[in-house]
Amino acid sequence: MRKKLKLMLVVSSVILGATLSVGSVQATPASGFAGTTLASGRFDDIDVNNQFHFPQFEPNLWLSLQKTNGPSDLYVQSNTWQPNGTTGWHTHPGHSLIIVTVGTLTYYEGDDPFCTPHVLTAGMTLVDRGGDHVHVVRNEGSVVAQGIAVQLIPAGATRRIDADANPACGF
C-alpha cells in the first residue's frame, strides 16, 4: 500500500510538473480600457427569423436570424480606450455588435499569422462572432476612443474569457 501511495505521488508530481511547463500563459490583461454596462436583461429562448425583400437593393434579400436554446443575457456596453489602451487578448461566449463612436480603434485576430491591423474610425462597425474568436482591440492613437457594444451570451456565462496572445503580434 505504501509503495502504491508513493508511486501515485510521484506520478501526480510528474503530471503536475508537465502541465505547468507545457507553456506559459500569455494572456494579456486590459490596460487603459474601461467598460460600463448601460443596460442588461435576460431573455428566454429566442427564435426569430426575419426575411425582407427590398427589390431596390442588391442582392434583393435581407435576412436576420437569431435562435437560442435556453435563456440569454443581453448587455449594452459603453467602452472607453485611453491612448495606448487595450482590451487584452480575449474572447466571449456569444457574439457582439460594436460601433466605434469616437476616435480610432485597431483590432487584431488571434489566429492571423500576419497580425494584420484592422482600423476602425468613428461610425464604423465590427461583428465579434465570439466563441473561439480570440481578438484584441487597441487604441493606437493619441486621443481617447469610445464605442458601444451589444452583447448576447448564454445566461450566467462569464462575459470575457482571457486568451493567449497571438504569437505573430509583437505586443
C-alpha positions as CSV (number, residue, x, y, z in Angstrom):
1,M,0.0,0.0,0.0
2,R,2.8,2.4,0.9
3,K,4.5,1.7,-2.5
4,K,1.3,2.4,-4.3
5,L,0.8,5.7,-2.5
6,K,4.4,6.7,-3.2
7,L,4.0,5.8,-6.9
8,M,0.8,7.8,-7.1
9,L,2.5,10.9,-5.5
10,V,5.4,10.6,-8.0
11,V,3.1,10.2,-10.9
12,S,0.9,13.1,-9.7
13,S,4.0,15.3,-9.3
14,V,5.2,14.5,-12.8
15,I,1.8,15.2,-14.3
16,L,1.5,18.5,-12.5
17,G,5.0,19.5,-13.5
18,A,4.4,18.6,-17.1
19,T,1.1,20.5,-17.1
20,L,2.8,23.6,-15.7
21,S,5.7,23.5,-18.1
22,V,3.8,22.9,-21.3
23,G,3.8,26.6,-21.9
24,S,3.5,29.9,-20.1
25,V,0.1,31.6,-20.2
26,Q,0.4,34.6,-22.4
27,A,-3.0,36.1,-21.6
28,T,-2.8,39.9,-21.5
29,P,-4.9,41.9,-19.2
30,A,-6.8,45.0,-20.2
31,S,-4.9,48.3,-19.7
32,G,-6.2,51.8,-20.3
33,F,-9.6,50.3,-21.1
34,A,-12.9,50.7,-19.2
35,G,-16.3,49.3,-19.9
36,T,-19.6,50.5,-18.4
37,T,-22.8,48.5,-18.6
38,L,-25.6,50.8,-19.7
39,A,-28.3,48.2,-19.7
40,S,-28.7,44.5,-19.3
41,G,-31.6,42.0,-19.4
42,R,-32.4,38.3,-19.6
43,F,-34.3,36.6,-22.4
44,D,-35.9,33.2,-22.6
45,D,-35.4,31.1,-25.7
46,I,-35.1,33.3,-28.8
47,D,-36.4,32.1,-32.2
48,V,-36.5,35.0,-34.7
49,N,-36.4,34.6,-38.4
50,N,-37.0,37.8,-40.4
51,Q,-36.8,37.9,-44.2
52,F,-37.5,41.1,-46.0
53,H,-37.3,41.6,-49.7
54,F,-36.1,45.0,-50.9
55,P,-36.0,45.0,-54.7
56,Q,-34.2,48.3,-54.8
57,F,-31.1,46.8,-53.1
58,E,-28.7,44.1,-54.3
59,P,-28.8,41.1,-53.7
60,N,-32.5,41.8,-53.1
61,L,-32.7,40.0,-49.9
62,W,-32.1,40.7,-46.2
63,L,-32.1,38.0,-43.6
64,S,-31.9,38.3,-39.8
65,L,-31.8,35.0,-37.8
66,Q,-31.4,34.5,-34.1
67,K,-32.0,31.3,-32.3
68,T,-31.1,30.3,-28.8
69,N,-31.9,27.3,-26.7
70,G,-32.2,28.4,-23.1
71,P,-32.0,31.8,-21.5
72,S,-29.6,34.5,-22.7
73,D,-28.2,37.7,-21.2
74,L,-28.1,40.9,-23.3
75,Y,-25.7,43.7,-22.4
76,V,-25.4,47.2,-23.8
77,Q,-21.9,48.3,-23.0
78,S,-20.1,51.7,-23.3
79,N,-16.4,51.2,-23.8
80,T,-13.5,53.7,-23.5
81,W,-9.9,53.3,-24.5
82,Q,-7.3,55.7,-23.4
83,P,-4.4,56.4,-25.8
84,N,-2.4,53.1,-26.0
85,G,-5.3,51.3,-24.2
86,T,-6.0,47.7,-24.9
87,T,-8.7,45.1,-24.1
88,G,-6.0,42.5,-23.9
89,W,-6.4,39.2,-25.8
90,H,-9.8,37.6,-25.1
91,T,-13.0,36.1,-26.5
92,H,-16.6,35.9,-25.4
93,P,-19.1,33.1,-25.2
94,G,-21.5,34.9,-27.5
95,H,-21.4,37.5,-30.3
96,S,-21.1,41.2,-30.0
97,L,-22.1,44.1,-32.4
98,I,-19.8,47.0,-31.9
99,I,-20.0,50.6,-33.1
100,V,-17.0,53.0,-32.8
101,T,-18.4,56.3,-31.7
102,V,-15.2,58.4,-31.1
103,G,-11.7,58.1,-32.3
104,T,-9.9,55.2,-33.9
105,L,-9.6,51.6,-32.8
106,T,-7.5,48.8,-34.2
107,Y,-8.3,45.2,-33.8
108,Y,-6.3,42.0,-34.4
109,E,-7.3,38.4,-34.8
110,G,-5.9,35.7,-32.6
111,D,-5.3,33.3,-35.4
112,D,-3.9,35.7,-38.0
113,P,-0.3,34.6,-38.8
114,F,0.5,38.1,-40.1
115,C,-1.0,40.1,-37.2
116,T,-2.9,42.3,-39.7
117,P,-4.3,45.5,-38.2
118,H,-8.0,46.3,-38.9
119,V,-8.6,50.0,-38.4
120,L,-12.0,51.3,-37.4
121,T,-12.9,55.0,-37.2
122,A,-16.0,56.7,-35.7
123,G,-19.2,55.4,-37.4
124,M,-17.6,52.1,-38.4
125,T,-18.8,48.7,-37.1
126,L,-17.5,45.3,-36.1
127,V,-19.2,42.0,-35.6
128,D,-17.4,39.9,-33.0
129,R,-18.6,36.4,-33.5
130,G,-17.5,35.2,-30.1
131,G,-16.9,31.5,-29.3
132,D,-13.3,30.7,-30.3
133,H,-12.8,34.1,-31.9
134,V,-9.8,35.4,-30.0
135,H,-9.0,39.1,-30.6
136,V,-7.7,42.3,-29.1
137,V,-8.9,45.8,-29.6
138,R,-6.4,48.6,-29.1
139,N,-6.3,52.4,-29.2
140,E,-3.0,53.0,-31.0
141,G,-3.8,56.7,-31.4
142,S,-3.1,59.7,-29.2
143,V,-6.7,60.6,-28.3
144,V,-9.4,58.8,-26.3
145,A,-11.5,56.3,-28.4
146,Q,-15.0,55.1,-27.5
147,G,-17.5,52.5,-28.7
148,I,-20.8,50.9,-27.9
149,A,-21.2,47.1,-27.8
150,V,-24.3,45.0,-27.7
151,Q,-23.5,41.5,-26.5
152,L,-25.7,38.4,-26.3
153,I,-24.3,35.4,-24.3
154,P,-25.7,32.4,-22.5
155,A,-27.4,33.3,-19.2
156,G,-25.0,33.5,-16.3
157,A,-21.9,32.9,-18.5
158,T,-18.7,34.9,-17.9
159,R,-18.7,37.7,-20.4
160,R,-15.0,37.8,-21.1
161,I,-12.6,34.9,-21.4
162,D,-8.9,35.8,-21.3
163,A,-6.9,34.2,-24.0
164,D,-3.3,33.7,-25.1
165,A,-1.7,36.4,-27.2
166,N,-1.2,35.9,-30.9
167,P,2.5,34.9,-31.2
168,A,2.7,36.8,-34.5
169,C,1.9,40.1,-32.8
170,G,4.8,41.8,-31.1
171,F,2.8,43.4,-28.4
